[in-house]
């Protein structure tokens, strides 16, 4: 990755993680796993935003919104199953 104005280069020997506070009770997991999980969820929402009803949240009731989400994910699931 080349340094850009938005992503400055790190000096050699430095990591992306800054140390946590000394009084923190829960340690933060470090590594690639949180990034992979976040990327997977962001991709799912990106796929769901193709359906404008879900993107704009046009449905008034939570049940109809959830029904649209189920309908959209079923379509993606069928594409996945037929490809496998």
Residue frames as a rotation matrix with the C-alpha (Angstrom) as fourth column:
UNK 1
0.587 0.810 0.000 0.00
0.810 -0.587 0.000 0.00
0.000 0.000 -1.000 0.00
UNK 2
-0.397 -0.733 0.553 1.50
0.708 -0.627 -0.323 3.30
0.584 0.263 0.768 -1.03
UNK 3
-0.486 0.197 -0.851 1.23
0.697 -0.500 -0.514 6.23
-0.527 -0.843 0.106 1.35
UNK 4
-0.171 0.506 0.846 -1.43
0.677 -0.563 0.473 8.78
0.715 0.654 -0.247 0.43
UNK 5
-0.654 -0.055 0.754 -2.51
-0.339 -0.870 -0.358 11.96
0.676 -0.490 0.550 2.20
UNK 6
0.381 0.886 0.263 -5.41
-0.716 0.103 0.690 10.00
0.585 -0.452 0.674 3.74
UNK 7
0.981 -0.109 -0.163 -3.28
0.177 0.853 0.490 7.04
0.085 -0.510 0.856 4.84
UNK 8
0.532 -0.839 0.114 0.07
-0.832 -0.543 -0.113 8.23
0.157 -0.035 -0.987 6.18
UNK 9
0.275 -0.546 -0.791 3.00
-0.051 0.814 -0.579 5.85
0.960 0.200 0.196 6.18
UNK 10
0.997 0.010 0.073 3.98
-0.074 0.121 0.990 4.35
0.001 -0.993 0.121 9.52
UNK 11
0.207 -0.978 0.043 7.61
-0.965 -0.211 -0.156 4.66
0.161 -0.009 -0.987 10.59
UNK 12
-0.001 -0.263 -0.965 9.44
-0.252 0.934 -0.254 1.36
0.968 0.243 -0.067 10.57
UNK 13
-0.832 -0.336 -0.441 8.91
0.251 0.481 -0.840 -0.72
0.494 -0.810 -0.316 13.68
UNK 14
-0.758 0.626 0.185 5.50
-0.572 -0.500 -0.650 0.79
-0.314 -0.599 0.737 14.47
UNK 15
-0.794 0.572 0.208 2.19
0.604 0.781 0.159 -1.02
-0.071 0.251 -0.965 14.44
UNK 16
-0.481 0.714 0.508 -1.35
0.104 -0.529 0.842 0.14
0.870 0.458 0.180 13.66
UNK 17
0.438 0.694 -0.572 -2.45
0.610 0.238 0.756 -0.52
0.660 -0.680 -0.319 17.22
UNK 18
-0.202 -0.442 0.874 -2.07
-0.480 -0.733 -0.482 2.00
0.854 -0.517 -0.065 19.98
UNK 19
-0.848 -0.151 -0.508 -1.81
0.302 0.650 -0.697 0.72
0.435 -0.745 -0.505 23.54
UNK 20
0.187 0.982 -0.038 -4.99
0.468 -0.056 0.882 0.57
0.863 -0.183 -0.470 25.59
UNK 21
0.250 -0.022 0.968 -5.60
-0.662 -0.734 0.154 2.41
0.707 -0.679 -0.198 28.82
UNK 22
-0.759 -0.636 -0.137 -4.08
-0.310 0.538 -0.784 0.99
0.572 -0.553 -0.606 31.96
UNK 23
-0.712 0.535 0.455 -7.46
-0.492 0.082 -0.866 0.89
-0.500 -0.841 0.205 33.75
UNK 24
-0.085 0.687 -0.722 -9.29
-0.933 0.198 0.299 -1.00
0.348 0.699 0.625 30.97
UNK 25
-0.019 0.172 0.985 -10.90
-0.697 0.704 -0.136 -4.20
-0.717 -0.689 0.106 32.25
UNK 26
0.720 0.331 0.610 -11.52
0.191 0.751 -0.632 -5.85
-0.668 0.571 0.477 28.87
UNK 27
-0.398 -0.903 -0.164 -8.63
-0.038 -0.162 0.986 -6.38
-0.916 0.399 0.030 26.50
UNK 28
0.504 0.509 -0.698 -9.15
-0.685 -0.256 -0.682 -5.63
-0.526 0.822 0.220 22.83
UNK 29
0.500 -0.285 0.818 -8.50
0.446 0.894 0.039 -8.47
-0.743 0.345 0.574 20.42
UNK 30
0.195 -0.534 -0.823 -5.68
-0.706 -0.658 0.260 -7.62
-0.680 0.530 -0.506 18.05
UNK 31
-0.616 -0.442 0.651 -5.03
0.150 0.746 0.649 -9.24
-0.773 0.497 -0.394 14.73
UNK 32
-0.951 0.188 -0.244 -6.78
-0.284 -0.224 0.932 -9.80
0.121 0.956 0.266 11.42
UNK 33
-0.688 0.717 -0.112 -9.90
0.723 0.690 -0.027 -11.51
0.058 -0.099 -0.993 12.81
UNK 34
-0.119 0.708 -0.696 -11.80
0.440 -0.590 -0.676 -8.30
-0.890 -0.387 -0.241 13.73
UNK 35
-0.509 -0.116 -0.853 -11.01
-0.585 -0.680 0.442 -6.83
-0.631 0.724 0.278 10.32
UNK 36
-0.979 0.147 -0.141 -12.25
-0.005 0.676 0.737 -9.95
0.204 0.722 -0.661 8.52
UNK 37
-0.449 0.862 -0.233 -15.50
0.848 0.330 -0.415 -9.96
-0.281 -0.384 -0.879 10.49
UNK 38
-0.115 0.380 -0.918 -16.09
0.055 -0.920 -0.388 -6.27
-0.992 -0.095 0.085 9.89
UNK 39
-0.763 -0.240 -0.600 -15.34
-0.556 -0.230 0.799 -6.63
-0.330 0.943 0.042 6.17
UNK 40
-0.885 0.464 0.034 -17.80
0.441 0.812 0.382 -9.52
0.149 0.353 -0.924 5.86
UNK 41
-0.138 0.874 -0.466 -20.60
0.786 -0.189 -0.588 -7.53
-0.602 -0.448 -0.661 7.53
UNK 42
-0.231 0.008 -0.973 -19.88
-0.294 -0.954 0.061 -4.43
-0.928 0.300 0.223 5.44
UNK 43
-0.961 -0.114 -0.253 -20.03
-0.276 0.281 0.919 -6.52
-0.034 0.953 -0.302 2.27
UNK 44
-0.600 0.800 0.010 -23.38
0.795 0.598 -0.102 -7.96
-0.087 -0.054 -0.995 3.34
UNK 45
0.088 0.641 -0.762 -24.84
0.421 -0.717 -0.555 -4.48
-0.903 -0.272 -0.333 3.84
UNK 46
-0.572 -0.351 -0.741 -23.37
-0.497 -0.571 0.654 -3.41
-0.653 0.742 0.152 0.50
UNK 47
-0.965 0.261 0.037 -25.17
0.207 0.663 0.719 -6.27
0.163 0.701 -0.694 -1.21
UNK 48
-0.276 0.922 -0.270 -28.41
0.909 0.160 -0.384 -5.47
-0.311 -0.352 -0.883 0.60
UNK 49
-0.232 0.154 -0.960 -28.23
0.045 -0.985 -0.169 -1.80
-0.972 -0.082 0.221 -0.40
UNK 50
-0.996 -0.057 0.070 -28.69
0.067 0.055 0.996 -2.84
-0.060 0.997 -0.051 -4.02
UNK 51
-0.230 0.973 -0.003 -32.36
0.885 0.211 0.415 -3.22
0.405 0.093 -0.910 -3.12
UNK 52
-0.619 -0.066 0.783 -33.57
0.032 -0.998 -0.059 0.36
0.785 -0.011 0.620 -2.82
UNK 53
0.497 0.865 0.069 -36.34
-0.085 -0.030 0.996 -0.55
0.864 -0.501 0.059 -0.39
UNK 54
0.594 -0.351 -0.724 -33.78
0.790 0.426 0.442 -1.69
0.153 -0.834 0.530 2.15
UNK 55
-0.460 -0.861 0.216 -31.39
0.815 -0.506 -0.282 1.17
0.352 0.046 0.935 1.42
UNK 56
-0.576 0.281 0.767 -33.97
-0.129 -0.958 0.254 3.93
0.807 0.047 0.589 1.82
UNK 57
-0.923 0.284 -0.261 -35.90
0.356 0.365 -0.860 2.17
-0.149 -0.887 -0.438 4.58
UNK 58
-0.734 0.676 0.067 -39.21
-0.432 -0.540 0.722 2.85
0.525 0.501 0.688 2.79
UNK 59
-0.171 0.707 -0.686 -41.14
0.435 0.679 0.592 0.33
0.884 -0.198 -0.424 4.86
UNK 60
0.080 0.307 0.948 -43.04
-0.616 -0.732 0.289 1.76
0.783 -0.608 0.131 7.78
UNK 61
0.835 0.334 0.438 -43.28
-0.550 0.482 0.682 -1.37
0.016 -0.810 0.586 9.89
UNK 62
-0.122 -0.930 0.347 -40.40
-0.899 0.252 0.359 -3.41
-0.421 -0.269 -0.866 11.23
UNK 63
0.114 0.229 0.967 -42.05
0.014 0.973 -0.232 -6.65
-0.993 0.040 0.107 10.07
UNK 64
0.954 0.253 0.162 -42.23
0.163 0.019 -0.986 -5.53
-0.253 0.967 -0.023 6.44
UNK 65
0.504 -0.850 -0.153 -38.63
-0.858 -0.474 -0.199 -4.28
0.096 0.231 -0.968 6.58
UNK 66
-0.239 -0.583 0.777 -37.47
-0.650 0.690 0.318 -7.61
-0.721 -0.429 -0.544 7.99
UNK 67
0.516 0.506 0.691 -39.47
0.204 0.710 -0.673 -9.40
-0.832 0.489 0.263 5.32
UNK 68
0.945 -0.225 -0.238 -37.64
-0.311 -0.393 -0.865 -7.42
0.101 0.892 -0.442 2.61
UNK 69
0.039 -0.974 0.224 -34.29
-0.987 -0.002 0.162 -8.28
-0.157 -0.228 -0.961 4.20
UNK 70
-0.077 -0.004 0.997 -35.26
-0.217 0.976 -0.013 -11.97
-0.973 -0.217 -0.076 4.23
UNK 71
0.854 0.453 0.255 -36.38
0.162 0.235 -0.958 -11.79
-0.494 0.860 0.127 0.61
UNK 72
0.705 -0.649 -0.286 -33.12
-0.676 -0.494 -0.547 -10.14
0.213 0.579 -0.787 -0.49
UNK 73
-0.203 -0.836 0.510 -30.90
-0.903 0.361 0.232 -12.53
-0.378 -0.413 -0.828 1.46
UNK 74
0.309 0.372 0.875 -32.85
-0.016 0.922 -0.386 -15.50
-0.951 0.105 0.291 0.08
UNK 75
0.988 0.045 -0.147 -32.04
-0.141 -0.115 -0.983 -14.32
-0.061 0.992 -0.107 -3.43
UNK 76
0.241 -0.970 -0.036 -28.33
-0.936 -0.222 -0.275 -14.10
0.259 0.100 -0.961 -2.62
UNK 77
-0.151 -0.256 0.955 -28.46
-0.634 0.766 0.105 -17.48
-0.758 -0.590 -0.278 -0.89
UNK 78
0.722 0.486 0.492 -30.03
0.063 0.662 -0.747 -19.10
-0.688 0.571 0.448 -3.96
UNK 79
0.793 -0.524 -0.311 -27.28
-0.513 -0.298 -0.805 -17.65
0.329 0.798 -0.505 -6.16
UNK 80
-0.107 -0.876 0.470 -24.69
-0.991 0.130 0.017 -19.07
-0.076 -0.464 -0.883 -3.77
UNK 81
0.056 0.200 0.978 -26.29
-0.346 0.923 -0.169 -22.53
-0.937 -0.329 0.121 -3.64
UNK 82
0.926 0.343 0.155 -26.72
0.022 0.360 -0.933 -22.79
-0.376 0.867 0.326 -7.41
UNK 83
0.551 -0.798 -0.242 -23.05
-0.742 -0.336 -0.580 -21.80
0.382 0.500 -0.778 -7.96
UNK 84
-0.196 -0.668 0.718 -21.79
-0.919 0.381 0.103 -24.48
-0.342 -0.640 -0.688 -5.55
